[in-house]
Structure formats: C-alpha cells, structure tokens
Amino acid sequence: MNSSGTNAVKTTAERSNLRNLVQIGMLGAVSVVLMMFEIPLFFAPSFYKIDLSEIPVLIGTFAMGPVAGMFIELIKVVLHMLFKGSSTAGVGDFANFLIGCAMIVPAGLIYQKKKSKKSAVIGMIAGTLFMAFIGCFLNAFVLLPAYGKAFGMPVDALVAMGTAVNPAINSLLTFVVLAVAPFNILKGLIVGVITFLLYKHVSPILHGTQF
C-alpha cells in the first residue's frame, strides 16, 4: 500500500473514532436525562424506582461494542452525580455503574459473536439475569449499608420498609430475593424489549449496523 492509501486508511479510522466518541457522549447525555424519570414499583420500597436510562447504553453497546457501552454507562453515572450529587460519597453511584455494566457487557459480548436478532435476545436475557444476581449481591453488601449509613438508619430499618410493602420480606435475604431481584429482572425485561424495538431504527445512524 502506498503512502496515499495509508493516509486514507488513517483518515477513515480517525473519522470513525471521532464519530464513536461523539456518539458515546450523546448516548451518555440521553441516558442521564432518562435517568431523571423514575417509575415507582408496588412490590419494593419507595427508594427503588425503575428508569429507562439503560436503553441508550444498550443501544450503544450493540452498535459499538461492550467497551463503548461501559463508557456510556460511566458518562451517565458521572453526569448524574454532577447534577444531583451523591448521598453516599459516590459509593452508591459506583455500585449502580457496576450493576448497569452487569447487564450490558454480557449482552454486548454475546451479540458481538454473531450479530443477529436471536443473539441479541439471548444476550439481553443473559445480561438481565446477571444484572439481577450482581444487583442482589451489591444491594446486600454495598448499597443498603451505604444508604443506611448516609441516612443514619440501620439495615434492619431498610428491611422493615420492605416488610411494609410485602410482609414476606423479613430479612436481608428475603429483601434481595423478593424486592431487589424482581426489580432488576423487570427493569432488564423492559429495557430489553424497548431496545429491541428501537435498535433497527437507530442502527443505521450508529455505524450502519442492524440486527
């Protein structure tokens, strides 16, 4: 390849990288806006609310890969901290970042191996289940203790808030099984369905990829 051909390849790669950076920033900005609209749930305490901020993250993950998805997730969390602050000195926000990545990374990795509707669905199901597992673990050992410390409440008091909603919740274990796990599974299903319906319309803009 001559020098002009090499330069052309470099220019194309640079443009592609720049486009990816712009798209990552835009999707991160959309995510943080969606994060501000929260939906309360009947089976969990009032501080558990579903938002649709993972939809742009998952769309970006399918279009540009899991690493790009993680950056979109990071931008979302950082912007949210800047706009609304953090009651847990960033601990809760970092845990939420990990929970978000727990969904998008498996979904993105599975989709990358074979880009098809079937692999996208399998990826989103796997991501949802993994997010539910990681969400339970982090809520039990990181998020609930962090929020309890931030608001001067023992974890038992937070569990009691779950008991008020569902009498079957009587311990930390039943709290994560009956409130946290369903919360994450429901969120994953909603995000997955909406992403599946939107992606074929958005993908021509993002790298021209389609299911």
C-alpha positions in Angstrom: 0.0 0.0 0.0 1.4 3.4 -1.0 1.6 6.4 1.3 -1.6 8.0 -0.1 -3.5 4.7 0.6 -2.1 4.5 4.1 -3.1 8.1 4.8 -6.6 7.4 3.5 -6.9 4.4 5.9 -5.7 6.6 8.8 -8.1 9.3 8.0 -11.0 6.9 7.8 -10.0 5.3 11.1 -9.7 8.7 12.7 -13.1 9.8 11.5 -14.6 6.5 12.8 -13.0 7.0 16.2 -14.3 10.6 16.3 -17.7 9.5 15.4 -17.7 6.9 18.1 -16.6 9.4 20.7 -19.4 11.8 19.7 -22.0 9.0 19.8 -20.8 7.8 23.2 -21.1 11.3 24.5 -24.6 11.8 23.0 -25.9 8.5 24.3 -24.5 9.2 27.7 -26.3 12.6 27.8 -29.6 11.0 26.7 -29.1 8.3 29.4 -28.7 10.8 32.2 -31.9 12.6 31.0 -33.9 9.4 31.0 -32.4 8.6 34.5 -34.4 11.6 35.9 -37.7 10.0 35.0 -38.4 7.2 37.6 -41.3 4.8 37.9 -42.2 3.5 41.4 -43.0 -0.2 42.0 -45.7 -1.8 44.1 -43.5 -4.7 45.3 -40.5 -2.7 46.5 -39.8 0.2 48.9 -40.2 3.7 47.5 -36.5 4.2 47.0 -36.5 1.5 44.3 -37.7 3.1 41.1 -37.2 2.0 37.5 -35.8 4.3 34.9 -35.0 3.7 31.3 -31.5 5.1 31.2 -30.0 1.7 30.2 -31.7 1.9 26.8 -29.2 4.3 25.1 -26.4 2.4 26.9 -27.6 -0.9 25.5 -28.1 0.5 22.0 -24.6 2.0 22.1 -23.2 -1.4 23.3 -24.8 -3.3 20.4 -23.6 -0.7 17.9 -20.1 -0.1 19.1 -19.3 -2.9 21.5 -19.2 -3.5 25.3 -16.3 -1.1 25.9 -18.2 1.7 24.4 -21.2 0.7 26.4 -19.2 0.9 29.6 -18.0 4.4 28.7 -21.6 5.4 28.1 -22.6 4.0 31.4 -19.8 5.8 33.1 -20.7 9.1 31.5 -24.3 8.6 32.7 -23.3 8.0 36.3 -20.8 10.8 36.4 -23.2 13.4 34.9 -25.9 12.2 37.3 -23.5 12.7 40.2 -22.7 16.2 39.0 -26.3 17.2 38.5 -27.9 15.6 41.6 -24.9 15.0 43.9 -24.3 11.8 45.9 -25.6 11.0 49.3 -23.1 8.1 49.7 -19.9 9.8 48.6 -20.0 8.0 45.3 -20.3 4.5 46.7 -23.9 4.0 45.6 -23.2 5.5 42.2 -20.2 3.2 41.6 -22.3 0.2 42.6 -25.0 1.3 40.2 -22.3 1.6 37.5 -21.3 -2.0 38.1 -25.0 -3.1 38.1 -25.5 -1.4 34.7 -22.4 -3.0 33.3 -23.5 -6.3 34.6 -26.3 -6.2 32.0 -24.7 -4.5 29.0 -21.4 -6.3 28.9 -22.7 -9.9 28.7 -25.4 -8.7 26.2 -22.7 -6.9 24.1 -20.3 -9.8 24.2 -22.9 -12.4 23.1 -24.2 -10.1 20.3 -20.6 -9.4 19.0 -20.0 -13.1 18.4 -22.9 -13.3 16.0 -24.9 -10.2 15.1 -28.5 -11.4 14.8 -31.8 -10.9 16.4 -31.5 -14.2 18.2 -28.2 -13.5 19.7 -29.4 -10.0 20.7 -32.3 -11.6 22.6 -30.1 -14.2 24.2 -27.6 -11.5 25.2 -30.3 -9.4 26.8 -31.7 -12.3 28.7 -28.3 -13.3 29.9 -27.5 -9.7 30.8 -30.7 -9.3 32.7 -30.1 -12.5 34.8 -26.5 -11.4 35.5 -27.7 -7.9 36.5 -30.2 -9.4 38.9 -27.5 -11.6 40.5 -25.0 -8.7 40.8 -27.7 -6.3 41.9 -28.7 -8.6 44.8 -25.1 -9.0 45.9 -24.2 -5.3 45.7 -27.5 -4.2 47.3 -27.0 -6.6 50.2 -23.3 -5.8 50.9 -22.8 -2.3 49.4 -25.8 -0.3 48.5 -28.1 -0.9 51.5 -25.3 -0.5 54.1 -24.2 2.7 52.3 -27.6 4.2 52.2 -28.2 3.2 55.8 -25.0 5.0 56.9 -25.9 8.0 54.8 -29.3 8.4 56.3 -28.4 7.3 59.8 -30.5 4.1 59.6 -29.6 0.5 60.3 -30.1 -2.0 57.5 -32.9 -3.6 59.6 -34.8 -0.3 59.2 -34.5 -0.5 55.4 -35.6 -4.1 55.5 -38.6 -3.0 57.6 -39.6 -0.7 54.8 -39.7 -3.7 52.5 -41.8 -5.6 55.1 -44.3 -2.7 55.0 -44.7 -3.3 51.2 -44.5 -7.1 51.3 -45.0 -9.0 54.7 -43.0 -11.9 53.3 -39.9 -9.7 53.5 -38.5 -10.3 57.0 -34.7 -10.4 56.5 -32.0 -9.1 54.3 -32.1 -12.3 52.2 -35.8 -12.1 51.6 -35.4 -8.4 50.8 -33.0 -9.0 48.0 -34.9 -12.1 46.7 -38.4 -10.6 46.8 -37.6 -6.9 46.1 -34.2 -6.4 44.5 -34.2 -9.4 42.2 -37.7 -8.8 40.7 -36.8 -5.1 40.4 -33.7 -5.8 38.3 -35.4 -8.6 36.2 -38.3 -6.3 35.4 -36.0 -3.4 34.5 -34.0 -5.7 32.3 -37.1 -7.0 30.5 -38.5 -3.5 29.9 -35.1 -2.1 28.7 -34.6 -5.2 26.5 -37.9 -5.1 24.8 -37.7 -1.3 24.1 -34.1 -1.6 22.9 -35.1 -4.5 20.6 -37.9 -2.4 19.1 -35.8 0.8 18.7 -32.5 -0.6 17.6 -33.4 -1.4 14.0 -34.5 2.3 13.6 -31.4 3.7 15.3 -28.7 1.4 14.0 -28.4 3.0 10.5 -27.2 6.1 12.3 -24.8 4.2 14.6 -22.3 2.6 12.3 -24.9 1.3 9.9 -25.3 -1.9 11.9 -28.6 -3.8 12.1 -29.9 -7.0 13.7 
